[in-house]
Amino acid sequence: MNFQKILVPAAGIAIAVLAYRSYGWAGVAAAVTGVVMWMLLHFTRMMKVLKRAAERPVGYVDSAVMLNAKLKPGMTLLHVVAMTRALGRLQSEKDQQPELFRWTDGSESHVTCTFVAGKLTDHVLFRPQPSDSAAAQDGLPPAP
């Protein structure tokens, strides 16, 4: 069960009650103003992240390797979208748990992330093997 859906409103109510007991209706007004300000800050952050993501191709990231290094279990989908500045390409069925999103870079490396209830649980990096002709063009010996 997602306790944030219960604890956040309960904390808001508790703040209002404590403000009333300490300062009366003026305290309630100040507490409600503070809670609304907090909600507006989170809403503004979400809108900025989504605006930046709307300006980039879906599922694209500058470097899949760097994204893989920065990911940690428990991150929210919004945090990952903020890091990549792009929406991930959905790999699973729509509205089904777990959700799989993929971000790919220019070298065809990609990171596939698994989200359960909006939280990152697992991520996998895939890097394609360089072909022998590409290695020969770079002046490198062919891969064994």
N, C-alpha and C positions, 0 to 999 in steps of 0.2 A: 504494500500500500504506500502511496506517495504522501508522506507526512507533511510536505510543504503546503499541500492544499488545505491542511487543517491548521498547521502551526502559524503560518503567516497571517491569516485573518484573526486567529486567536491572539497573536501578539499585538496586532493593531487595536483590538478591543481592550486588551489589558493595558496598553499605553493610554488609551482614552479614559479608562476607569481610574488609573493611577493619577492622571492629570486632573480629573474631576475632584478626586479626594484631596489632592494637594492644593490646587489653585481654583477650583470651581469651574464655571463655564468658560472662563477665559483660558484656563488650562486645556479644556477639551478643544477649544478653537485652535490653540497652538499645536496640540498633538495631531489633530486632523489635518491641519495645514502641513505639518511635517510628513505625515504618511502620504498625503497626496503628492507632495514634492518628490518623495522617494519613488512613487509609482511613475511620475512623469519622467524622472531621470532614466528609469529602466526602459520605458516606452521609447524615449528619444534615442537611447543607445541601440535598441532593436531596430528602429527605423533607419538609423545611419548604416548599420551593418547590412540591412537588406537593400538599401539604396546602392551601396558599393557593390554588392553582389549582383545586382541587376545590370550593372554596366559591364560585366565580364561574361565570357562564355560559360555555360553550365558544365560543371565537371572538370574545369581546367584549373591547374595550380602551377605556379612558376617552377617549383622543384618538389617532386614527390618525396625525394630522399629527406629534404629538410622538414617537410610536413611530418613524415614518419618519425623523425627525431623529436619533434615538439609535442606529439600526441601523448596524452596520459589517460588511463582509464578514469572514468568519472566526469570527464569534460562534457559540457552540454553541446548540443548540435549548434546552437547559436555561437558559442565560443569557437568551434571549429570553422564555421562559416566566416566568422570575423578574421580568423587566422589566414584562411585561404582566399578571402575576398571573392568567393564564388560559391554558388550553390553546388552541392554534389549531385552527380547523376544517380538517380534512384535505381538500384539493381534488384530490389525485392518487389513483391506485390504491394500495391498502394494500400496504405492504412493497415498493414499487417506487421506484427512484431515478430522478430526483430527487424529493424530497418537497416538495409545495406546501402551505403552511398559510396561512390567512387570518384576520386579526383585523379586526373591524368596530366602529366606534363608533356613538354615538347619531344622528349626522347622516348615516349610511349611507356615510361615507367608509371605505375599507378599505385595508389593507396586505397584499399577497400576498408571502410570503417563499418563496424556493427554498432548500432544504437538500440538500446532497450529503454523505453519510456523516456527518450530524449537524452539519455546519458551514454557516453562512449563505453563499450565493454571490451571491444577487441578491434585491432587494426592490423592489416597485413600489407606489406610492401612487395610489389612485383617489379623486378627489373629485367628487361629482355636481355638475352645473351647477345653480345656483339657478334656479327657474322664475320667470317674469315675475310671477305672482300673489304669490309669496313675497316678491319684491323690492318690490312695491307695498305689501304689508302692513308692511314695514320702513320705508317712506318713502323708498326708494332708487329712482332712475330705472331702468327696465328695461334688462337687459343687451343689448348690440348683437348 
